[in-house]
Amino acid sequence: MDTEAKAVGPQAVYERYLAEGRFMIQHAPSTGEYVFWPRVVTPRGATDLTWVAVRGTGTVYAITVNRARHGAWNVALIDLDEGVRMMSSLPAVETASIGARVKARIEATEEGPRVVFDLIEEGAA
Amino acid sequence: MSHHNLRGKTAIVGMATAGVGEAPGFSAMELLGQAAVAAVADAGLKLQDIDGVFAATSSHAFPTMSVVEYLGLKPKFFDGTNVGGSSFEMHLLQATLALEAGLCDVALICYGSNQRTAGGRLVSMSEPQWHETAYKPRHPITAYALATSRHMAQFGTKREQLADVALAARGWANLNPEAFARGPLTKDQVLSARMISDPLTAADCCLVTDGAAACILVRADRARDLPGKPVYFLGAGGANYHRSIVAMPDLTTTAAAESGPRAMQMAGVTQADLDLVMLYDAFTINTILFLEDLGFCPKGEGGRFVEGGRIAPGGELAVNTNGGGLSCVHPGMYGLFLIAEAVAQIRGDAGARQIAECNLALCHGNGGTLSSQCTAILGSEAVL
């Protein structure tokens, strides 16, 4: 995988990992930065980017419910515990509180795999 | 190196709008052309005098090419910087730089859209962001709703306060015969409007209208020889560090917190000096965010600031006196209409909504999803 990955850009590498069922993000050891979404340089200018598996836990930073005639779905911004933010959704619930703790999983859709989140139940680790 | 030397060096000498509201049967370029022709006439100049063209639209990949071709111009300088609805505040700065450098003598800044009659939906050339598409955001509203959710959670901002923004805009629109959405509006109507993207309802969203606007800028020395009352450029500044709402560092603080001070420093003014504040109100949350970020109230206090009609007609601070994007006009990119209202007020041409002694106006443009922020300060001869 890694050898093959060097031939393509970070977006394609991310999507290949996702297709393998792995949620991976970039990390730059020189600066300690984690990066999402994948790119060729970090906000602080580092290019020594490696791929790491995320812990998968995070917090709801912001959330909305889009309401249309054909249904409603939430769109959330999730702050991963690694310190990066991503757009995602909590498909198992209508909405959630800002600050709620969540856990990532990979969901298969007609358009391909995507990372979504579930609420971590209170009292659970 | 001081940039104060741009203050007062150029002036808007012609301004016009066309097709505000609904203009069935007209293309975007036809409306833009009408506005340009009227702005040139307002300036007492000829179309052929224009040798600098500044344009951005929602429907032209190469807006300056399309404009010069349509109007038969041969500009020496042109700039199609597209930072969404904030493009035109940036164009004021670019045009001032070009005029002051002697690269052109008569600058046209223009916009036109027929998005309402062409389909009734927001027209945008904005491309989807690959890391967002799997979640089906409906931008722009999804992004603004996310920011609103965060502002509410962090500062206790209420939907009733968002409604106060919509009611203030309607109050001003009811004094403006050109405004598209006029008539009575109650807080209950705003709060019970159809929910589109929690917590934003249809009444929290700007209009989808047609409309075009154009202004003519010349160096200040030439402005004094022209027939109209010049409206001087005093300062402008931009700030931008993201495209996608995902990359906005803090959803409750926009880059207006940087563009505003930049523009006000160039103009040598403070918030207390301003007679008119024109804020890009694509959604009700915008007005609250920009009042905070531009320093009219502390961060987090915007919701409480707009309560009790403070920004409505008769209130303490004159904000969006045309009725704003919420109730006057919003043809996709609204930034030039902020400038049109500031010019009308400073000239004393604003009719029933005219505010007393309008010598200093701030125009704040917003582009993308709270992304590009550009602020411009305009003033009368009295404040030069």
HADDOCK unambig.tbl for C-alpha pairs under 7 A between the chains (distance, minus, plus):
assign (segid A and resid 37 and name CA) (segid B and resid 131 and name CA) 6.79 0.50 0.50
assign (segid A and resid 62 and name CA) (segid B and resid 146 and name CA) 5.34 0.50 0.50
assign (segid A and resid 62 and name CA) (segid B and resid 149 and name CA) 5.93 0.50 0.50
assign (segid A and resid 62 and name CA) (segid B and resid 150 and name CA) 5.37 0.50 0.50
assign (segid A and resid 63 and name CA) (segid B and resid 146 and name CA) 5.40 0.50 0.50
assign (segid A and resid 63 and name CA) (segid B and resid 149 and name CA) 6.33 0.50 0.50
assign (segid A and resid 64 and name CA) (segid B and resid 142 and name CA) 6.88 0.50 0.50
assign (segid A and resid 64 and name CA) (segid B and resid 145 and name CA) 6.02 0.50 0.50
assign (segid A and resid 64 and name CA) (segid B and resid 146 and name CA) 5.66 0.50 0.50
assign (segid A and resid 64 and name CA) (segid B and resid 149 and name CA) 6.97 0.50 0.50
assign (segid A and resid 64 and name CA) (segid B and resid 197 and name CA) 5.96 0.50 0.50
assign (segid A and resid 64 and name CA) (segid B and resid 198 and name CA) 5.05 0.50 0.50
assign (segid A and resid 65 and name CA) (segid B and resid 197 and name CA) 5.28 0.50 0.50
assign (segid A and resid 65 and name CA) (segid B and resid 198 and name CA) 5.19 0.50 0.50
assign (segid A and resid 66 and name CA) (segid B and resid 196 and name CA) 6.05 0.50 0.50
assign (segid A and resid 66 and name CA) (segid B and resid 197 and name CA) 4.41 0.50 0.50
assign (segid A and resid 66 and name CA) (segid B and resid 198 and name CA) 6.77 0.50 0.50
assign (segid A and resid 67 and name CA) (segid B and resid 195 and name CA) 6.92 0.50 0.50
assign (segid A and resid 67 and name CA) (segid B and resid 196 and name CA) 5.17 0.50 0.50
assign (segid A and resid 67 and name CA) (segid B and resid 197 and name CA) 5.97 0.50 0.50
assign (segid A and resid 75 and name CA) (segid B and resid 135 and name CA) 6.37 0.50 0.50
assign (segid A and resid 75 and name CA) (segid B and resid 137 and name CA) 6.59 0.50 0.50
assign (segid A and resid 77 and name CA) (segid B and resid 246 and name CA) 6.89 0.50 0.50
assign (segid A and resid 85 and name CA) (segid B and resid 246 and name CA) 6.61 0.50 0.50
assign (segid A and resid 86 and name CA) (segid B and resid 246 and name CA) 6.07 0.50 0.50
assign (segid A and resid 87 and name CA) (segid B and resid 132 and name CA) 5.97 0.50 0.50
assign (segid A and resid 87 and name CA) (segid B and resid 246 and name CA) 6.24 0.50 0.50
assign (segid A and resid 88 and name CA) (segid B and resid 135 and name CA) 5.87 0.50 0.50
assign (segid A and resid 89 and name CA) (segid B and resid 135 and name CA) 6.32 0.50 0.50
assign (segid A and resid 98 and name CA) (segid B and resid 153 and name CA) 6.87 0.50 0.50
assign (segid A and resid 114 and name CA) (segid B and resid 134 and name CA) 6.53 0.50 0.50
